C-alpha cells in the first residue's frame, strides 16, 4: 500500500514539474485534460509494477542467499 501511494505521489510530482517547466506541456494539459490524467495514472501503475518486480527479486533471490 505504501509503495502504491509513493508511486502515485512520484507520478503526480513529475507531471506537475513537467507541466510547469515547459510551455508546450502546459498547453497539452489544457487541450487534453482527460488524456493527461490517464497518462499520470498509467505512469503510476508502471512505477508500481516496477517496484513489485524489484521486491520479488529481493525477496526471492537475495533473501535465500543471505540466509546461508
URNORHU-V817245 format. One record per pair of residues at least 6 apart in sequence whose ideal C-beta (glycine too) atoms are under 6 Angstrom apart, sorted by the first residue. I is the first residue (numbers start at 0). J is the second residue. If there is no record, write none. Layout:
# URNORHU-V817245
((I:J) (I:J))
This chain:
# URNORHU-V817245
((2:50) (3:47) (6:43) (6:46) (6:47) (7:43) (10:39) (10:42) (10:43) (14:39) (17:24) (18:24) (18:25) (18:28) (28:35))
